[in-house]
Amino acid sequence: MKVLALAGLLTLAALPAFAQAPAPPPAQPAPGASAPPAEPPPPLDLATAIRNGHINIKGNLLKSAEKMVEADYSFKPPGIMPEVRTYGQFIGHIANANYLLCSRAKGEPSPSKADIEKTVTARADLIKALTESLAYCDTVYSTLTDASAVEKISMPGPNNTTRQVARAVPLMNNNSHNNEHYGNLVTYMRVKGIVPPSSEPR
């Protein structure tokens, strides 16, 4: 009886140790076995895709404007045609287009009455104009929905006509135009030995 009682006590004493033992690590896939498929990302709707495009290029443009020093805002590569824009003129041209295309999508006259490309030359003023133009566009992209993206708005057409287009059209044109001229800024930065924002280490 004493032996049985002692064996029972030893068994009871061992139970907490078993209860507190750590769980075994999860099984690892065998060498060469493929990992289980990842969860698919959520669906990407039209409005979000257009808005994401604006957010991405906006960041690259603002950083590009800051990267070039004042003296190089008048820079353009040597040996090219005189009508080719300087770095600063590209910044002003982008700001002009932001106001033009985003105001069309918003259905109101452009709040900017100046030709920024031709009248603004100082680096600080051009950065300010670019920043304000992109902030104005933010008010359009941030409220875009799939329903409003396909609403018809009036835009100038060929030969002094007016054309009905989806609201998304001028916004997609704006993203395309900004990316096109970001490419010009990248070239100028590379000539000056500057790493463009989109090529910086992540």
LOVOLO-516943 format. One record per residue: x, y, z of N, C-alpha, C in turn. Coordinates in steps of 0.02 Angstrom, whole numbers, plus 50000, padded with zeros to 5 digits. Layout:
N
XYZXYZXYZ/...
//
This chain:
202
500424993950000500005000050000500435006250000/500985006150042501425011950044501745013149977/501905007649942502215008349876501725011549827/501085009349829500575012149784500455019549800/500425021249863500315028249882500885032549859/501505030049866502085033949845502075034949770/501905029649734501865030149661501345035249640/500775035449676500245040349660500475047449671/500835048549726501085055349740501575057549687/502015052949666502505054649614502155056349549/501625052749533501245054249472500935061049475/500615062749532500295069249540500805074949537/501395073749565501915078949564502165080149494/502155075149452502395075849384501905079349338/501255079349357500745082149312500855089449296/501005093949345501115101049327501685101849278/502205097649286502775098349240502565096849169/502145091649161501885090149094501435095649068/501025098449115500545103549094500895109949071/501485111449101501835117549086502345116649030/502425110849004502915109748951502725113848890/503205117148857503045121248798502765117148741/502335120448702502045116948645502595115748594/502565110148559503075108848508503035114048452/503605115648421503585120648366503165118048308/502885122748269502475120548212502905116648162/502595112048132502945107848084503195112048026/503825111048006504115114547950504005110447886/503915114047830503825110247768504455106347751/504365100647723504935096547705505365100147653/506025099047653506455102247603506195101047533/506165106447494505915105847426505165106647419/504805106347476504075107147472503905114447465/503395116047427503195123047417502795125447477/502885131947492502525135047547501785135647530/501355135647580500635136447565500505143147532/500015143647488499885149847452499695155447501/499935161547487499775167247529499055169547515/498785173147564498115175947555498125181047499/497655180847453497655185747398497495192747425/497785197947394497635204847417496905206447403/496635211447438495945213347425495855216047354/495265215847327495145218347259495325225747254/495585227747196495785234747184495275237847138/494895242747164494385246047123494695251647082/494305254147035494545259246988494765265647024/494355268247069494505274447103495135273947145/495225268347179495815267447221496445267047178/496405263647121496985263047077497195269947051/496715274047031496875280747006497155285047062/496855284547122497095288447179497805286247200/497945279747200498605277347217499135279947168/498935280247104499395282947054499585290147069/499095294047090499225301047108499675301547169/499545297447220499935297747281500665296047267/500785291047225501465288847211501855294247173/501565296947119501935301847080501985308447117/501505310047158501535316147199502165316047243/502285310547276502875310047319503515310847280/503555307647221504165308247181504275315347156/503745318747137503815325647112504035330347167/503735329847225503925334447279504645333247301/504855327047305505545325647323506025328047269/505835327447206506255329747151506345337247153/505815340847169505855348147174506345350147229/506365346447283506805348047339507535346147325/507645340947285508315338347276508765343047236/508485346947190508905351347148509005357947183/509625360347183509785366647216509565372547173/509545378447203509305384547170509665385747103/510335385247104510715386747043510545382246985/510345376047000510205371246947509475371246925/509065375646952508385376246927508375379246857/508925382446837508975385246770509345380446723/509495374446748509885369646709509475365946658/509775365046600509545360146551510165357546516/510165351246494510775348346465511025352546406/511675353346400511945357346345511845353946277/511835358046226511795355446158511115353346135/510585355246172509905353546150509555359846126/508975358846096508615364446066508425369646119/508415376046100508285381346149507595381046181/507115378146146506435377946174506335372546227/506835368346236506785363146288506785366546357/506365364146401506265367346467506865366346512/506965371246556507435370346611507105366146666/507505364346716507225360446772506655364246805/506765370646818506255374746850505635375446807/505725376146741505145376746696504735370346696/505065364546702504685358346707504255358346771/504535360646826504155361046889503545365546879/503645371346848503085375946836502575373046788/502805369546737502355366546687501925361146720/502235357146763501855351946798501315355046842/501495360446877501005363846920500425366546878/500575369646821500045372146777499565366546758/499845360946737499425355346714499015352346770/499295352146830498915349546887498275353646896/498335360146896497755364446904497255363546847/497515363246786497075362646727496675356146729/497015350546737496675344046731496245342446792/496495344246851496095342646911495485347246917/495535353446893494945357746894494415355246845/494635352446789494155349546742493795343646774/494175339446809493855333646842493385336046897/493555341646928493145344246983492545348146957/492565350046893492005353646864491975360946883/492565364146890492585371246908493175374546872/493165381246867493735384746837494365383646878/494935383746846495565382846882495665388546932/495865387046993495985392347042496635396147028/497045393546983497665396946965497585400946901/497705407346904497625411646846498295413346813/498855411546845499515413246820499805407546778/500235409246731500625404246696501255403146736/501245398146779501795397146827502445395846791/502415391946737503025390246700503385396446675/503005401446653503305407346621503415413246668/503095413246726503135419146769503495417846836/503605411546854503925410046918504605406846904/505135409446936505805406846923506165404746987/506015407747044506375406147105506205399047129/506695395547153506595388647175506055388047228/506095392347280505605391847335504905393147310/504825397747264504155399347237503895393647193/504335390547156504125384947114503935378847156/504325377547209504145372047254503465373347286/503355379547306502715381447337502145380447287/502245382647224501725381947173501585374547159/502095370547154501995363347142501625360147200/501825361747261501505358947320500765360747323/500615367047309499915369247311499505366147255/499795365247197499425362147142499265354847157/499735351347187499615344347205499105343747262/499125348547308498625348647362497935349847334/497885354147284497235355247251496995348747219/497445345247186497245338847156497035333847208/497345334147267497155329547321496405329847335/496115335947331495405336747347494955333147296/495225331947236494835328347185494935320847192/495565318747197495705311647202495425308547266/495445312247321495225309447385494485308047387/494095311547347493365310647348493125306247290/493585303847249493395299747191493135292947214/492585290847185492315284147196492225280847128/492085274347130491965270947066491375273947029/490875276047067490285279047036490445285847005/490795290147043490935296847017491465296546961/491885291346961492405290746910492115290046840/491525287046835491225285946769490675290946753/490565295746798490085301046782490345305246723/489895307446681490095311346622490175318746641/490725321546617490855328746626491025331646557/490995338146552491155341546488491885343646487/492215342346431492905344446421492985347146351/493465351646341493575354146272493775348546226/493475348646166493625343646115493985346846057/494095343046004494445345845945494025350945909/494365355645876494025360745834493495364545872/493675366845933493225371045973492565367645991/492585361145998491985357446019492035355846093/491485353346120491465350946189491305343546188/491665339846227491585332646227491385330246296/490965325146299490765321946361491245316046374/491565316246432492025310846450491895308746522/492145302946540492105300746610492555305146653/492335306446714492725310746760493435307946770/493515301446765494165298446775494665300346720/494425302346662494865303646605495375309146620/495175315246641495685320246655496145318346713/495905314346760496335312246815496855307146791/496655302646748497135297946720497635301646676/497395306646639497845310846599498335314546643/498105316746701498535320346747499085315746774/498895309746794499405304946817499905303346762/499655302446701500095300946645500575306746631/500305312846631500715318746619501245319646673/501065318646735501545319346790502095314146785/501915308046768502425302846760502885304246700/502585306846647502985308446587503525313546605/503335318846640503825324146654504255322546714/504045317946757504495315446807505095312146773/504965308846717505515305846678506015311146655/505775317046636506235322446618506655324646678/506315325446735506675327446796507205322246815/507045315846807507515310546822508145311246779/508055312646715508625313446670509075319146692/508765324846710509145330646732509515329146797/509185325646843509515323946906510105319246895/510025314546850510575309846836511175313546807/511055318346763511595322346735511975325946790/511615328146842511925331646897512175326946952/512145320546941512395315846990511935314847050/511295316347041510805315647096510395309247086/510305305547139509905299447135509165301447138/508765299647087508045301447088507685298047146/507135301047169506765298147226506555290847216/506345289147155506105282347143506665277247141/507295279547140507865274947139508225274747207/507975278547255508285278447321508165271647355/508625269447398508525263147434507885263347475/507525257847475506905257347512507045254747582/
//
